[in-house]
Amino acid sequence: MRYIAKSQQGYHQLKHINNPPPESSKEAGRRWSGFKNKSALLDALLEEQFKICCYSELRAENYG
């Protein structure tokens, strides 16, 4: 497993959408579907994680 030093890049969008935290999975789904910065957040996370999936540790660019 590779150590990832978190940089906080891109997290201000998540803090904003999760303040206050959702109280149900339905509310969380509604918030996520309305979240407009998914691409920017994904790019920031992939860059931070060396473009490696945090679950499978496969290169995201090779598997989409």
Predicted model as a PDB file, atoms N, CA, C, CB and O in Angstrom, pLDDT in the B-factor column:
MODEL        1                                                                  
ATOM      1  N   MET A   1       0.853  -1.173   0.000  1.00 70.00           N  
ATOM      2  CA  MET A   1       0.000   0.000   0.000  1.00 70.00           C  
ATOM      3  C   MET A   1       0.901   1.239   0.000  1.00 70.00           C  
ATOM      4  CB  MET A   1      -0.971  -0.003   1.232  1.00 70.00           C  
ATOM      5  O   MET A   1       1.908   1.286   0.706  1.00 70.00           O  
ATOM      6  N   ARG A   2       0.535   2.209  -0.776  1.00 72.00           N  
ATOM      7  CA  ARG A   2       1.320   3.423  -0.918  1.00 72.00           C  
ATOM      8  C   ARG A   2       0.781   4.512  -0.003  1.00 72.00           C  
ATOM      9  CB  ARG A   2       1.320   3.899  -2.373  1.00 72.00           C  
ATOM     10  O   ARG A   2      -0.432   4.700   0.097  1.00 72.00           O  
ATOM     11  N   TYR A   3       1.682   5.233   0.667  1.00 77.00           N  
ATOM     12  CA  TYR A   3       1.291   6.341   1.536  1.00 77.00           C  
ATOM     13  C   TYR A   3       0.963   7.558   0.679  1.00 77.00           C  
ATOM     14  CB  TYR A   3       2.416   6.674   2.557  1.00 77.00           C  
ATOM     15  O   TYR A   3       1.720   7.903  -0.228  1.00 77.00           O  
ATOM     16  N   ILE A   4      -0.151   8.202   0.961  1.00 76.00           N  
ATOM     17  CA  ILE A   4      -0.580   9.412   0.251  1.00 76.00           C  
ATOM     18  C   ILE A   4      -0.622  10.560   1.245  1.00 76.00           C  
ATOM     19  CB  ILE A   4      -1.976   9.214  -0.433  1.00 76.00           C  
ATOM     20  O   ILE A   4      -1.369  10.517   2.222  1.00 76.00           O  
ATOM     21  N   ALA A   5       0.178  11.579   0.995  1.00 76.00           N  
ATOM     22  CA  ALA A   5       0.153  12.787   1.830  1.00 76.00           C  
ATOM     23  C   ALA A   5      -0.972  13.679   1.312  1.00 76.00           C  
ATOM     24  CB  ALA A   5       1.546  13.546   1.804  1.00 76.00           C  
ATOM     25  O   ALA A   5      -0.907  14.167   0.183  1.00 76.00           O  
ATOM     26  N   LYS A   6      -1.999  13.894   2.126  1.00 75.00           N  
ATOM     27  CA  LYS A   6      -3.155  14.679   1.709  1.00 75.00           C  
ATOM     28  C   LYS A   6      -2.791  16.162   1.659  1.00 75.00           C  
ATOM     29  CB  LYS A   6      -4.346  14.445   2.663  1.00 75.00           C  
ATOM     30  O   LYS A   6      -2.153  16.683   2.573  1.00 75.00           O  
ATOM     31  N   SER A   7      -3.204  16.833   0.585  1.00 74.00           N  
ATOM     32  CA  SER A   7      -2.826  18.229   0.373  1.00 74.00           C  
ATOM     33  C   SER A   7      -3.957  19.219   0.615  1.00 74.00           C  
ATOM     34  CB  SER A   7      -2.318  18.400  -1.017  1.00 74.00           C  
ATOM     35  O   SER A   7      -3.717  20.425   0.673  1.00 74.00           O  
ATOM     36  N   GLN A   8      -5.166  18.737   0.755  1.00 69.00           N  
ATOM     37  CA  GLN A   8      -6.359  19.574   0.931  1.00 69.00           C  
ATOM     38  C   GLN A   8      -6.774  20.282  -0.356  1.00 69.00           C  
ATOM     39  CB  GLN A   8      -6.112  20.604   2.018  1.00 69.00           C  
ATOM     40  O   GLN A   8      -7.725  21.064  -0.346  1.00 69.00           O  
ATOM     41  N   GLN A   9      -6.083  20.023  -1.456  1.00 67.00           N  
ATOM     42  CA  GLN A   9      -6.465  20.631  -2.727  1.00 67.00           C  
ATOM     43  C   GLN A   9      -7.802  20.070  -3.179  1.00 67.00           C  
ATOM     44  CB  GLN A   9      -5.383  20.391  -3.803  1.00 67.00           C  
ATOM     45  O   GLN A   9      -7.971  18.853  -3.254  1.00 67.00           O  
ATOM     46  N   GLY A  10      -8.741  20.937  -3.478  1.00 62.00           N  
ATOM     47  CA  GLY A  10     -10.047  20.501  -3.948  1.00 62.00           C  
ATOM     48  C   GLY A  10     -11.042  20.186  -2.852  1.00 62.00           C  
ATOM     49  O   GLY A  10     -12.200  19.892  -3.149  1.00 62.00           O  
ATOM     50  N   TYR A  11     -10.630  20.238  -1.592  1.00 68.00           N  
ATOM     51  CA  TYR A  11     -11.527  19.835  -0.512  1.00 68.00           C  
ATOM     52  C   TYR A  11     -12.484  20.931  -0.070  1.00 68.00           C  
ATOM     53  CB  TYR A  11     -10.726  19.385   0.661  1.00 68.00           C  
ATOM     54  O   TYR A  11     -13.472  20.641   0.604  1.00 68.00           O  
ATOM     55  N   HIS A  12     -12.221  22.176  -0.427  1.00 70.00           N  
ATOM     56  CA  HIS A  12     -13.140  23.236  -0.003  1.00 70.00           C  
ATOM     57  C   HIS A  12     -14.522  23.042  -0.608  1.00 70.00           C  
ATOM     58  CB  HIS A  12     -12.589  24.610  -0.392  1.00 70.00           C  
ATOM     59  O   HIS A  12     -15.523  23.424  -0.001  1.00 70.00           O  
ATOM     60  N   GLN A  13     -14.590  22.443  -1.816  1.00 69.00           N  
ATOM     61  CA  GLN A  13     -15.901  22.162  -2.403  1.00 69.00           C  
ATOM     62  C   GLN A  13     -16.651  21.121  -1.579  1.00 69.00           C  
ATOM     63  CB  GLN A  13     -15.750  21.679  -3.853  1.00 69.00           C  
ATOM     64  O   GLN A  13     -17.856  21.252  -1.364  1.00 69.00           O  
ATOM     65  N   LEU A  14     -15.950  20.093  -1.119  1.00 72.00           N  
ATOM     66  CA  LEU A  14     -16.600  19.055  -0.320  1.00 72.00           C  
ATOM     67  C   LEU A  14     -17.022  19.574   1.050  1.00 72.00           C  
ATOM     68  CB  LEU A  14     -15.671  17.862  -0.156  1.00 72.00           C  
ATOM     69  O   LEU A  14     -18.088  19.215   1.551  1.00 72.00           O  
ATOM     70  N   LYS A  15     -16.194  20.410   1.653  1.00 73.00           N  
ATOM     71  CA  LYS A  15     -16.558  20.980   2.947  1.00 73.00           C  
ATOM     72  C   LYS A  15     -17.830  21.792   2.828  1.00 73.00           C  
ATOM     73  CB  LYS A  15     -15.426  21.847   3.496  1.00 73.00           C  
ATOM     74  O   LYS A  15     -18.691  21.746   3.707  1.00 73.00           O  
ATOM     75  N   HIS A  16     -17.947  22.533   1.747  1.00 72.00           N  
ATOM     76  CA  HIS A  16     -19.123  23.379   1.534  1.00 72.00           C  
ATOM     77  C   HIS A  16     -20.384  22.529   1.361  1.00 72.00           C  
ATOM     78  CB  HIS A  16     -18.919  24.281   0.303  1.00 72.00           C  
ATOM     79  O   HIS A  16     -21.418  22.828   1.958  1.00 72.00           O  
ATOM     80  N   ILE A  17     -20.305  21.482   0.556  1.00 73.00           N  
ATOM     81  CA  ILE A  17     -21.497  20.669   0.290  1.00 73.00           C  
ATOM     82  C   ILE A  17     -21.870  19.806   1.493  1.00 73.00           C  
ATOM     83  CB  ILE A  17     -21.268  19.782  -0.934  1.00 73.00           C  
ATOM     84  O   ILE A  17     -23.030  19.416   1.627  1.00 73.00           O  
ATOM     85  N   ASN A  18     -20.914  19.497   2.370  1.00 75.00           N  
ATOM     86  CA  ASN A  18     -21.183  18.641   3.540  1.00 75.00           C  
ATOM     87  C   ASN A  18     -21.361  19.427   4.834  1.00 75.00           C  
ATOM     88  CB  ASN A  18     -20.060  17.648   3.717  1.00 75.00           C  
ATOM     89  O   ASN A  18     -21.204  18.867   5.919  1.00 75.00           O  
ATOM     90  N   ASN A  19     -21.676  20.681   4.739  1.00 80.00           N  
ATOM     91  CA  ASN A  19     -21.857  21.502   5.930  1.00 80.00           C  
ATOM     92  C   ASN A  19     -23.289  22.016   5.959  1.00 80.00           C  
ATOM     93  CB  ASN A  19     -20.843  22.680   5.959  1.00 80.00           C  
ATOM     94  O   ASN A  19     -23.623  22.903   5.173  1.00 80.00           O  
ATOM     95  N   PRO A  20     -24.122  21.514   6.806  1.00 88.00           N  
ATOM     96  CA  PRO A  20     -23.934  20.431   7.766  1.00 88.00           C  
ATOM     97  C   PRO A  20     -23.947  19.084   7.055  1.00 88.00           C  
ATOM     98  CB  PRO A  20     -25.023  20.474   8.852  1.00 88.00           C  
ATOM     99  O   PRO A  20     -24.427  18.989   5.926  1.00 88.00           O  
ATOM    100  N   PRO A  21     -23.428  18.044   7.697  1.00 87.00           N  
ATOM    101  CA  PRO A  21     -23.413  16.718   7.071  1.00 87.00           C  
ATOM    102  C   PRO A  21     -24.824  16.234   6.773  1.00 87.00           C  
ATOM    103  CB  PRO A  21     -22.695  15.708   7.971  1.00 87.00           C  
ATOM    104  O   PRO A  21     -25.752  16.534   7.525  1.00 87.00           O  
ATOM    105  N   PRO A  22     -24.999  15.487   5.682  1.00 87.00           N  
ATOM    106  CA  PRO A  22     -26.329  14.942   5.374  1.00 87.00           C  
ATOM    107  C   PRO A  22     -26.775  13.968   6.463  1.00 87.00           C  
ATOM    108  CB  PRO A  22     -26.322  14.235   3.996  1.00 87.00           C  
ATOM    109  O   PRO A  22     -25.951  13.278   7.064  1.00 87.00           O  
ATOM    110  N   GLU A  23     -28.063  13.919   6.707  1.00 91.00           N  
ATOM    111  CA  GLU A  23     -28.601  13.062   7.766  1.00 91.00           C  
ATOM    112  C   GLU A  23     -29.143  11.736   7.247  1.00 91.00           C  
ATOM    113  CB  GLU A  23     -29.690  13.790   8.503  1.00 91.00           C  
ATOM    114  O   GLU A  23     -29.522  10.873   8.039  1.00 91.00           O  
ATOM    115  N   SER A  24     -29.186  11.564   5.938  1.00 92.00           N  
ATOM    116  CA  SER A  24     -29.669  10.302   5.374  1.00 92.00           C  
ATOM    117  C   SER A  24     -28.934  10.024   4.071  1.00 92.00           C  
ATOM    118  CB  SER A  24     -31.207  10.343   5.141  1.00 92.00           C  
ATOM    119  O   SER A  24     -28.332  10.923   3.483  1.00 92.00           O  
ATOM    120  N   SER A  25     -28.988   8.791   3.629  1.00 92.00           N  
ATOM    121  CA  SER A  25     -28.342   8.450   2.360  1.00 92.00           C  
ATOM    122  C   SER A  25     -29.066   9.122   1.194  1.00 92.00           C  
ATOM    123  CB  SER A  25     -28.314   6.919   2.159  1.00 92.00           C  
ATOM    124  O   SER A  25     -28.446   9.462   0.186  1.00 92.00           O  
ATOM    125  N   LYS A  26     -30.373   9.311   1.335  1.00 93.00           N  
ATOM    126  CA  LYS A  26     -31.135   9.989   0.283  1.00 93.00           C  
ATOM    127  C   LYS A  26     -30.681  11.444   0.143  1.00 93.00           C  
ATOM    128  CB  LYS A  26     -32.649   9.927   0.587  1.00 93.00           C  
ATOM    129  O   LYS A  26     -30.508  11.939  -0.970  1.00 93.00           O  
ATOM    130  N   GLU A  27     -30.494  12.116   1.264  1.00 90.00           N  
ATOM    131  CA  GLU A  27     -30.024  13.497   1.235  1.00 90.00           C  
ATOM    132  C   GLU A  27     -28.595  13.563   0.687  1.00 90.00           C  
ATOM    133  CB  GLU A  27     -30.089  14.119   2.645  1.00 90.00           C  
ATOM    134  O   GLU A  27     -28.271  14.472  -0.077  1.00 90.00           O  
ATOM    135  N   ALA A  28     -27.746  12.617   1.068  1.00 87.00           N  
ATOM    136  CA  ALA A  28     -26.375  12.594   0.553  1.00 87.00           C  
ATOM    137  C   ALA A  28     -26.379  12.400  -0.963  1.00 87.00           C  
ATOM    138  CB  ALA A  28     -25.555  11.472   1.235  1.00 87.00           C  
ATOM    139  O   ALA A  28     -25.623  13.060  -1.677  1.00 87.00           O  
ATOM    140  N   GLY A  29     -27.219  11.507  -1.449  1.00 88.00           N  
ATOM    141  CA  GLY A  29     -27.332  11.289  -2.893  1.00 88.00           C  
ATOM    142  C   GLY A  29     -27.827  12.518  -3.626  1.00 88.00           C  
ATOM    143  O   GLY A  29     -27.345  12.835  -4.713  1.00 88.00           O  
ATOM    144  N   ARG A  30     -28.780  13.206  -3.040  1.00 88.00           N  
ATOM    145  CA  ARG A  30     -29.319  14.427  -3.646  1.00 88.00           C  
ATOM    146  C   ARG A  30     -28.236  15.503  -3.726  1.00 88.00           C  
ATOM    147  CB  ARG A  30     -30.534  14.946  -2.837  1.00 88.00           C  
ATOM    148  O   ARG A  30     -28.107  16.190  -4.739  1.00 88.00           O  
ATOM    149  N   ARG A  31     -27.467  15.642  -2.657  1.00 84.00           N  
ATOM    150  CA  ARG A  31     -26.392  16.637  -2.663  1.00 84.00           C  
ATOM    151  C   ARG A  31     -25.327  16.285  -3.694  1.00 84.00           C  
ATOM    152  CB  ARG A  31     -25.758  16.751  -1.271  1.00 84.00           C  
ATOM    153  O   ARG A  31     -24.852  17.155  -4.424  1.00 84.00           O  
ATOM    154  N   TRP A  32     -24.950  15.004  -3.753  1.00 83.00           N  
ATOM    155  CA  TRP A  32     -23.898  14.600  -4.682  1.00 83.00           C  
ATOM    156  C   TRP A  32     -24.350  14.768  -6.126  1.00 83.00           C  
ATOM    157  CB  TRP A  32     -23.487  13.149  -4.426  1.00 83.00           C  
ATOM    158  O   TRP A  32     -23.555  15.167  -6.976  1.00 83.00           O  
ATOM    159  N   SER A  33     -25.612  14.470  -6.416  1.00 87.00           N  
ATOM    160  CA  SER A  33     -26.098  14.624  -7.790  1.00 87.00           C  
ATOM    161  C   SER A  33     -26.131  16.092  -8.206  1.00 87.00           C  
ATOM    162  CB  SER A  33     -27.495  14.010  -7.933  1.00 87.00           C  
ATOM    163  O   SER A  33     -26.034  16.401  -9.394  1.00 87.00           O  
ATOM    164  N   GLY A  34     -26.266  16.999  -7.236  1.00 82.00           N  
ATOM    165  CA  GLY A  34     -26.259  18.425  -7.538  1.00 82.00           C  
ATOM    166  C   GLY A  34     -24.885  19.060  -7.448  1.00 82.00           C  
ATOM    167  O   GLY A  34     -24.740  20.258  -7.690  1.00 82.00           O  
ATOM    168  N   PHE A  35     -23.876  18.277  -7.103  1.00 82.00           N  
ATOM    169  CA  PHE A  35     -22.515  18.789  -6.938  1.00 82.00           C  
ATOM    170  C   PHE A  35     -21.924  19.097  -8.310  1.00 82.00           C  
ATOM    171  CB  PHE A  35     -21.622  17.768  -6.172  1.00 82.00           C  
ATOM    172  O   PHE A  35     -21.839  18.210  -9.158  1.00 82.00           O  
ATOM    173  N   LYS A  36     -21.518  20.338  -8.536  1.00 82.00           N  
ATOM    174  CA  LYS A  36     -21.074  20.784  -9.857  1.00 82.00           C  
ATOM    175  C   LYS A  36     -19.575  20.642 -10.096  1.00 82.00           C  
ATOM    176  CB  LYS A  36     -21.461  22.207 -10.052  1.00 82.00           C  
ATOM    177  O   LYS A  36     -19.123  20.838 -11.224  1.00 82.00           O  
ATOM    178  N   ASN A  37     -18.796  20.310  -9.083  1.00 79.00           N  
ATOM    179  CA  ASN A  37     -17.334  20.305  -9.228  1.00 79.00           C  
ATOM    180  C   ASN A  37     -16.750  18.895  -9.241  1.00 79.00           C  
ATOM    181  CB  ASN A  37     -16.699  21.104  -8.105  1.00 79.00           C  
ATOM    182  O   ASN A  37     -15.608  18.705  -8.824  1.00 79.00           O  
ATOM    183  N   LYS A  38     -17.502  17.908  -9.706  1.00 80.00           N  
ATOM    184  CA  LYS A  38     -17.024  16.529  -9.673  1.00 80.00           C  
ATOM    185  C   LYS A  38     -15.737  16.345 -10.473  1.00 80.00           C  
ATOM    186  CB  LYS A  38     -18.095  15.597 -10.204  1.00 80.00           C  
ATOM    187  O   LYS A  38     -14.812  15.678 -10.010  1.00 80.00           O  
ATOM    188  N   SER A  39     -15.669  16.929 -11.667  1.00 82.00           N  
ATOM    189  CA  SER A  39     -14.481  16.754 -12.512  1.00 82.00           C  
ATOM    190  C   SER A  39     -13.253  17.376 -11.871  1.00 82.00           C  
ATOM    191  CB  SER A  39     -14.711  17.367 -13.894  1.00 82.00           C  
ATOM    192  O   SER A  39     -12.185  16.765 -11.861  1.00 82.00           O  
ATOM    193  N   ALA A  40     -13.390  18.582 -11.336  1.00 82.00           N  
ATOM    194  CA  ALA A  40     -12.253  19.255 -10.694  1.00 82.00           C  
ATOM    195  C   ALA A  40     -11.795  18.492  -9.463  1.00 82.00           C  
ATOM    196  CB  ALA A  40     -12.623  20.696 -10.311  1.00 82.00           C  
ATOM    197  O   ALA A  40     -10.595  18.362  -9.221  1.00 82.00           O  
ATOM    198  N   LEU A  41     -12.744  17.987  -8.683  1.00 80.00           N  
ATOM    199  CA  LEU A  41     -12.409  17.215  -7.490  1.00 80.00           C  
ATOM    200  C   LEU A  41     -11.718  15.911  -7.872  1.00 80.00           C  
ATOM    201  CB  LEU A  41     -13.670  16.927  -6.662  1.00 80.00           C  
ATOM    202  O   LEU A  41     -10.712  15.542  -7.266  1.00 80.00           O  
ATOM    203  N   LEU A  42     -12.248  15.219  -8.863  1.00 80.00           N  
ATOM    204  CA  LEU A  42     -11.636  13.977  -9.319  1.00 80.00           C  
ATOM    205  C   LEU A  42     -10.212  14.219  -9.805  1.00 80.00           C  
ATOM    206  CB  LEU A  42     -12.476  13.345 -10.432  1.00 80.00           C  
ATOM    207  O   LEU A  42      -9.305  13.458  -9.469  1.00 80.00           O  
ATOM    208  N   ASP A  43     -10.011  15.264 -10.588  1.00 82.00           N  
ATOM    209  CA  ASP A  43      -8.667  15.597 -11.074  1.00 82.00           C  
ATOM    210  C   ASP A  43      -7.717  15.867  -9.914  1.00 82.00           C  
ATOM    211  CB  ASP A  43      -8.718  16.817 -12.005  1.00 82.00           C  
ATOM    212  O   ASP A  43      -6.579  15.397  -9.923  1.00 82.00           O  
ATOM    213  N   ALA A  44      -8.171  16.622  -8.914  1.00 81.00           N  
ATOM    214  CA  ALA A  44      -7.323  16.940  -7.758  1.00 81.00           C  
ATOM    215  C   ALA A  44      -6.971  15.685  -6.966  1.00 81.00           C  
ATOM    216  CB  ALA A  44      -8.022  17.953  -6.844  1.00 81.00           C  
ATOM    217  O   ALA A  44      -5.826  15.514  -6.547  1.00 81.00           O  
ATOM    218  N   LEU A  45      -7.955  14.806  -6.759  1.00 79.00           N  
ATOM    219  CA  LEU A  45      -7.701  13.581  -6.014  1.00 79.00           C  
ATOM    220  C   LEU A  45      -6.768  12.639  -6.769  1.00 79.00           C  
ATOM    221  CB  LEU A  45      -9.011  12.878  -5.709  1.00 79.00           C  
ATOM    222  O   LEU A  45      -5.868  12.043  -6.176  1.00 79.00           O  
ATOM    223  N   LEU A  46      -6.981  12.507  -8.071  1.00 79.00           N  
ATOM    224  CA  LEU A  46      -6.111  11.635  -8.858  1.00 79.00           C  
ATOM    225  C   LEU A  46      -4.680  12.157  -8.884  1.00 79.00           C  
ATOM    226  CB  LEU A  46      -6.642  11.501 -10.283  1.00 79.00           C  
ATOM    227  O   LEU A  46      -3.732  11.376  -8.802  1.00 79.00           O  
ATOM    228  N   GLU A  47      -4.521  13.456  -8.995  1.00 82.00           N  
ATOM    229  CA  GLU A  47      -3.175  14.041  -8.972  1.00 82.00           C  
ATOM    230  C   GLU A  47      -2.509  13.786  -7.621  1.00 82.00           C  
ATOM    231  CB  GLU A  47      -3.234  15.563  -9.263  1.00 82.00           C  
ATOM    232  O   GLU A  47      -1.337  13.417  -7.556  1.00 82.00           O  
ATOM    233  N   GLU A  48      -3.254  13.981  -6.567  1.00 83.00           N  
ATOM    234  CA  GLU A  48      -2.742  13.777  -5.215  1.00 83.00           C  
ATOM    235  C   GLU A  48      -2.368  12.312  -4.964  1.00 83.00           C  
ATOM    236  CB  GLU A  48      -3.777  14.233  -4.191  1.00 83.00           C  
ATOM    237  O   GLU A  48      -1.426  12.028  -4.224  1.00 83.00           O  
ATOM    238  N   GLN A  49      -3.098  11.399  -5.573  1.00 82.00           N  
ATOM    239  CA  GLN A  49      -2.900   9.964  -5.362  1.00 82.00           C  
ATOM    240  C   GLN A  49      -2.039   9.337  -6.453  1.00 82.00           C  
ATOM    241  CB  GLN A  49      -4.242   9.257  -5.300  1.00 82.00           C  
ATOM    242  O   GLN A  49      -2.057   8.120  -6.641  1.00 82.00           O  
ATOM    243  N   PHE A  50      -1.282  10.170  -7.175  1.00 83.00           N  
ATOM    244  CA  PHE A  50      -0.402   9.677  -8.239  1.00 83.00           C  
ATOM    245  C   PHE A  50      -1.171   8.934  -9.322  1.00 83.00           C  
ATOM    246  CB  PHE A  50       0.663   8.766  -7.654  1.00 83.00           C  
ATOM    247  O   PHE A  50      -0.650   8.016  -9.956  1.00 83.00           O  
ATOM    248  N   LYS A  51      -2.433   9.348  -9.526  1.00 83.00           N  
ATOM    249  CA  LYS A  51      -3.333   8.754 -10.518  1.00 83.00           C  
ATOM    250  C   LYS A  51      -3.581   7.263 -10.272  1.00 83.00           C  
ATOM    251  CB  LYS A  51      -2.762   8.951 -11.910  1.00 83.00           C  
ATOM    252  O   LYS A  51      -3.798   6.494 -11.209  1.00 83.00           O  
ATOM    253  N   ILE A  52      -3.546   6.870  -8.996  1.00 84.00           N  
ATOM    254  CA  ILE A  52      -3.791   5.488  -8.602  1.00 84.00           C  
ATOM    255  C   ILE A  52      -5.119   5.428  -7.857  1.00 84.00           C  
ATOM    256  CB  ILE A  52      -2.625   4.935  -7.719  1.00 84.00           C  
ATOM    257  O   ILE A  52      -5.380   6.250  -6.979  1.00 84.00           O  
ATOM    258  N   CYS A  53      -5.960   4.452  -8.209  1.00 80.00           N  
ATOM    259  CA  CYS A  53      -7.236   4.251  -7.524  1.00 80.00           C  
ATOM    260  C   CYS A  53      -6.976   3.908  -6.060  1.00 80.00           C  
ATOM    261  CB  CYS A  53      -8.066   3.128  -8.212  1.00 80.00           C  
ATOM    262  O   CYS A  53      -6.146   3.051  -5.756  1.00 80.00           O  
ATOM    263  N   CYS A  54      -7.681   4.574  -5.162  1.00 75.00           N  
ATOM    264  CA  CYS A  54      -7.457   4.350  -3.727  1.00 75.00           C  
ATOM    265  C   CYS A  54      -7.945   2.979  -3.270  1.00 75.00           C  
ATOM    266  CB  CYS A  54      -8.152   5.431  -2.917  1.00 75.00           C  
ATOM    267  O   CYS A  54      -7.544   2.526  -2.198  1.00 75.00           O  
ATOM    268  N   TYR A  55      -8.791   2.305  -4.039  1.00 79.00           N  
ATOM    269  CA  TYR A  55      -9.296   0.984  -3.658  1.00 79.00           C  
ATOM    270  C   TYR A  55      -8.491  -0.147  -4.291  1.00 79.00           C  
ATOM    271  CB  TYR A  55     -10.757   0.853  -4.053  1.00 79.00           C  
ATOM    272  O   TYR A  55      -8.065  -1.076  -3.604  1.00 79.00           O  
ATOM    273  N   SER A  56      -8.287  -0.062  -5.600  1.00 84.00           N  
ATOM    274  CA  SER A  56      -7.657  -1.162  -6.315  1.00 84.00           C  
ATOM    275  C   SER A  56      -6.151  -0.973  -6.516  1.00 84.00           C  
ATOM    276  CB  SER A  56      -8.320  -1.335  -7.648  1.00 84.00           C  
ATOM    277  O   SER A  56      -5.431  -1.930  -6.797  1.00 84.00           O  
ATOM    278  N   GLU A  57      -5.688   0.259  -6.369  1.00 83.00           N  
ATOM    279  CA  GLU A  57      -4.300   0.646  -6.621  1.00 83.00           C  
ATOM    280  C   GLU A  57      -3.908   0.443  -8.083  1.00 83.00           C  
ATOM    281  CB  GLU A  57      -3.364  -0.149  -5.720  1.00 83.00           C  
ATOM    282  O   GLU A  57      -2.727   0.290  -8.396  1.00 83.00           O  
ATOM    283  N   LEU A  58      -4.888   0.441  -8.969  1.00 86.00           N  
ATOM    284  CA  LEU A  58      -4.630   0.402 -10.412  1.00 86.00           C  
ATOM    285  C   LEU A  58      -4.499   1.812 -10.926  1.00 86.00           C  
ATOM    286  CB  LEU A  58      -5.750  -0.350 -11.168  1.00 86.00           C  
ATOM    287  O   LEU A  58      -5.071   2.737 -10.350  1.00 86.00           O  
ATOM    288  N   ARG A  59      -3.752   1.996 -12.007  1.00 85.00           N  
ATOM    289  CA  ARG A  59      -3.628   3.316 -12.625  1.00 85.00           C  
ATOM    290  C   ARG A  59      -4.972   3.719 -13.229  1.00 85.00           C  
ATOM    291  CB  ARG A  59      -2.512   3.319 -13.713  1.00 85.00           C  
ATOM    292  O   ARG A  59      -5.482   3.046 -14.124  1.00 85.00           O  
ATOM    293  N   ALA A  60      -5.533   4.803 -12.743  1.00 76.00           N  
ATOM    294  CA  ALA A  60      -6.862   5.248 -13.183  1.00 76.00           C  
ATOM    295  C   ALA A  60      -6.887   5.549 -14.680  1.00 76.00           C  
ATOM    296  CB  ALA A  60      -7.291   6.490 -12.399  1.00 76.00           C  
ATOM    297  O   ALA A  60      -7.893   5.289 -15.341  1.00 76.00           O  
ATOM    298  N   GLU A  61      -5.814   6.085 -15.216  1.00 78.00           N  
ATOM    299  CA  GLU A  61      -5.784   6.433 -16.624  1.00 78.00           C  
ATOM    300  C   GLU A  61      -5.826   5.192 -17.523  1.00 78.00           C  
ATOM    301  CB  GLU A  61      -4.544   7.251 -16.924  1.00 78.00           C  
ATOM    302  O   GLU A  61      -6.234   5.279 -18.681  1.00 78.00           O  
ATOM    303  N   ASN A  62      -5.410   4.051 -16.996  1.00 82.00           N  
ATOM    304  CA  ASN A  62      -5.434   2.820 -17.783  1.00 82.00           C  
ATOM    305  C   ASN A  62      -6.788   2.122 -17.756  1.00 82.00           C  
ATOM    306  CB  ASN A  62      -4.376   1.877 -17.284  1.00 82.00           C  
ATOM    307  O   ASN A  62      -7.093   1.318 -18.636  1.00 82.00           O  
ATOM    308  N   TYR A  63      -7.598   2.429 -16.746  1.00 76.00           N  
ATOM    309  CA  TYR A  63      -8.857   1.728 -16.571  1.00 76.00           C  
ATOM    310  C   TYR A  63     -10.081   2.628 -16.535  1.00 76.00           C  
ATOM    311  CB  TYR A  63      -8.805   0.942 -15.332  1.00 76.00           C  
ATOM    312  O   TYR A  63     -11.200   2.138 -16.380  1.00 76.00           O  
ATOM    313  N   GLY A  64      -9.892   3.925 -16.674  1.00 62.00           N  
ATOM    314  CA  GLY A  64     -11.018   4.854 -16.687  1.00 62.00           C  
ATOM    315  C   GLY A  64     -11.640   5.011 -15.344  1.00 62.00           C  
ATOM    316  O   GLY A  64     -12.602   5.764 -15.193  1.00 62.00           O  
TER     317      GLY A  64                                                      
ENDMDL                                                                          
END                                                                             
